[in-house]
Structures are given as structure tokens and as C-alpha cells.
Amino acid sequence: MKYLACQDGALDPETGVCSAEVWVDAPSWQDGMPTLEQANQVGMAFFVSLVGLYVAKRLLSPDNDRAE
């Protein structure tokens, strides 16, 4: 999306009128989103960390399921 803006130094301080205007590209919310490759890396890291926590819990905690 583009918007019309006053060029730097082109604003007359006495009248407040801009003598030179330029079209400027406005940043979009999509510019802050990760790429597909970055999103896959984050998702895989999250999944591996959850699996690692589950495995560590099962290895380090006593087995309460078999106690009778």
C-alpha cells in the first residue's frame, strides 16, 4: 500500500503547505511474518523440545503405572 507524504524539507513552516510530495510504500503486517522455511524450523524446534521433555520426564520419574 502506498501513501502520499511530504518530502523531507519541502514543508513551508509559515504556511504549512508542502511543495514536494512523494509516494511512499507503507510497511504491511505481512512484512513481519516469518517465511515458510523459518516457520517450519520454529515448529520443528517446538515439537522436538516437547518430545524431549516427555522423554526426560519418563526417564527421570518413577514408574507409577506399574506399582501395585
Rosetta blueprint (number, residue, H / E / L):
1 M L
2 K E
3 Y E
4 L E
5 A E
6 C E
7 Q L
8 D L
9 G L
10 A L
11 L E
12 D L
13 P L
14 E L
15 T L
16 G L
17 V L
18 C E
19 S L
20 A L
21 E E
22 V E
23 W E
24 V E
25 D E
26 A L
27 P L
28 S L
29 W H
30 Q H
31 D H
32 G H
33 M L
34 P L
35 T L
36 L H
37 E H
38 Q H
39 A H
40 N H
41 Q H
42 V H
43 G H
44 M H
45 A H
46 F H
47 F H
48 V H
49 S H
50 L H
51 V H
52 G H
53 L H
54 Y H
55 V H
56 A H
57 K H
58 R H
59 L H
60 L H
61 S L
62 P L
63 D L
64 N L
65 D L
66 R L
67 A L
68 E L
